[in-house]
Amino acid sequence: MKGEHLHLLPRAAEVLIDTVVRDEPGVLCYLWLQDLDDKKHISVFECYVNKDACKAHEATEAYSQFAEAVGPYAEGLDINYAEWKDGTLM
């Protein structure tokens, strides 16, 4: 996240998380972590019951609004998918 725009993230994230957790049944949890040494580095861990729930989330209005609000200020985005199968992270 560009340093001069970090102040935008907490409110945008709060609105998204509140809406998603309330309205999307496939969401298990959200974790937002800010690096203590590099405040511009923010990691987001989103947990869903399955990949379909994740894809459904990406199609929501809340997701679009968050991307619109924060996307222009992001410096990079890496998305990694992992799934649990028989108690193992795949």
C-alpha distance (Angstrom), angle and dihedral (degrees) to the residues before:
residue distance angle dihedral
M1 . . .
K2 3.77 . .
G3 3.79 106.4 .
E4 3.79 96.5 -128.8
H5 3.81 90.2 57.7
L6 3.81 100.5 46.5
H7 3.79 90.4 105.2
L8 3.84 89.1 68.2
L9 3.78 95.6 59.8
P10 3.81 104.2 70.2
R11 3.81 95.3 57.1
A12 3.81 94.3 41.2
A13 3.80 90.5 48.4
E14 3.80 93.1 46.0
V15 3.80 92.4 54.0
L16 3.80 92.2 47.1
I17 3.79 95.9 46.1
D18 3.80 94.5 45.9
T19 3.80 91.5 49.8
V20 3.79 95.8 43.4
V21 3.79 96.4 46.9
R22 3.80 90.9 46.8
D23 3.82 99.5 42.6
E24 3.80 108.4 28.3
P25 3.80 115.3 72.8
G26 3.83 95.1 -164.4
V27 3.82 95.2 61.2
L28 3.79 115.1 107.2
C29 3.82 100.4 174.8
Y30 3.79 148.3 -34.5
L31 3.78 125.8 -138.9
W32 3.81 121.5 -171.8
L33 3.79 115.1 -169.6
Q34 3.77 127.9 -176.2
D35 3.80 117.4 -157.1
L36 3.81 110.0 -115.9
D37 3.80 92.7 -146.3
D38 3.81 97.2 41.5
K39 3.80 110.4 32.7
K40 3.81 90.1 -171.3
H41 3.80 91.1 63.9
I42 3.78 111.8 86.6
S43 3.79 124.8 174.8
V44 3.77 121.5 -159.6
F45 3.78 121.8 -162.7
E46 3.77 114.8 -167.5
C47 3.79 119.6 -174.7
Y48 3.80 123.8 -161.7
V49 3.78 134.8 175.2
N50 3.82 89.1 -113.4
K51 3.80 143.5 -18.3
D52 3.82 91.4 -88.6
A53 3.81 89.7 60.3
C54 3.80 89.1 51.4
K55 3.80 91.9 50.1
A56 3.82 90.0 47.7
H57 3.81 88.9 52.8
E58 3.81 91.1 52.9
A59 3.82 88.8 56.2
T60 3.83 95.5 54.6
E61 3.78 128.7 107.0
A62 3.82 89.8 -123.0
Y63 3.79 90.8 58.1
S64 3.80 91.8 47.9
Q65 3.80 92.1 49.4
F66 3.80 91.9 49.5
A67 3.81 92.5 48.1
E68 3.79 90.0 48.6
A69 3.80 93.1 48.6
V70 3.80 98.7 43.8
G71 3.81 106.6 19.3
P72 3.80 97.4 83.4
Y73 3.80 90.4 55.7
A74 3.80 98.1 48.3
E75 3.78 118.2 104.1
G76 3.78 95.8 -159.5
L77 3.75 142.4 -9.5
D78 3.77 129.0 -152.9
I79 3.79 118.6 -176.1
N80 3.78 119.5 -166.7
Y81 3.77 123.6 -178.9
A82 3.77 123.2 -153.8
E83 3.78 129.7 171.1
W84 3.79 134.7 -157.6
K85 3.76 115.3 -126.7
D86 3.79 122.3 175.9
G87 3.81 91.0 -17.4
T88 3.81 94.5 -49.4
L89 3.79 129.2 109.2
M90 3.79 107.0 -124.6
